[in-house]
């Protein structure tokens, strides 16, 4: 996987206890928006940087007809989503 670290717009749902479930995201590439549906979450990890916590999701989706594995991150302090690796 290659590190890309791009900000993305995410649709997700949250359980009462705060557990997050990403569903799909929009990625802006040049002058085009792409919507990528998360087909499967392979694993979830929690990383901590000082007092800041991030959820790291390893996911897979078909992109341009090819099954791709990628990593997205959710930063709890700022509520920002990032496509980290693809």
C-alpha positions, -999 to 999 in steps of 0.1 A, spaced: 0 0 0 11 35 -8 7 64 17 -16 91 2 -30 109 33 -60 126 16 -89 142 35 -122 126 26 -159 131 33 -174 101 51 -209 87 58 -208 67 89 -230 57 118 -222 56 155 -234 33 182 -245 47 216 -212 37 231 -193 56 204 -183 27 182 -180 40 146 -190 22 114 -179 38 82 -202 31 52 -189 51 22 -168 81 14 -162 108 -13 -127 113 -26 -119 144 -46 -94 137 -74 -84 166 -96 -118 181 -107 -138 149 -101 -155 134 -70 -155 96 -66 -178 78 -42 -163 46 -28 -186 22 -9 -168 2 19 -176 -34 11 -157 -50 40 -139 -38 71 -110 -63 76 -98 -50 110 -100 -20 133 -72 -6 155 -70 23 179 -39 44 178 -31 70 204 -8 101 199 -5 118 232 -41 125 243 -54 121 208 -71 89 197 -75 76 161 -95 47 147 -77 29 119 -98 9 96 -83 -16 71 -110 -19 44 -116 -34 10 -137 -22 -20 -139 -27 -57 -125 4 -74 -125 5 -112 -134 -32 -111 -103 -42 -90 -105 -53 -54 -84 -28 -34 -73 -29 2 -69 5 18 -66 22 52 -88 50 65 -84 69 98 -108 88 120 -94 113 144 -118 116 174 -106 150 186 -112 168 153 -138 144 138 -117 143 106 -115 113 82 -84 106 61 -77 80 33 -42 71 47 -30 42 25 -42 26 -7 
